[in-house]
């Protein structure tokens, strides 16, 4: 688990998300509602960028994160036991 991960806003452009992934050497970026509440509303992954931006040849400088992100995120807390995490990953 990463303490204080770098985040994106839904209105950020996907090229910013890609740069953050490169700079931070990560494959996913949490998407937050705003910088004040830091409420998690989704996630954008390198796979999202590849399949929804690169493959269909969308413009990474004008496509917003909210257009390609995953909204339904299943989370666990650091204090949750491993079985809870395993059960969460097994959900459809």
Buried (B, 14 or more C-beta within 10 A) or exposed (E): EEEEEEBBBBEBBBBBBBEBBEEEEBEBBBBBEEEEEEEEBBBBBBEBBEEBBEEEEBEBEEBBBBBBBEEEEEEBEEEEEEEEBEEEEEEE
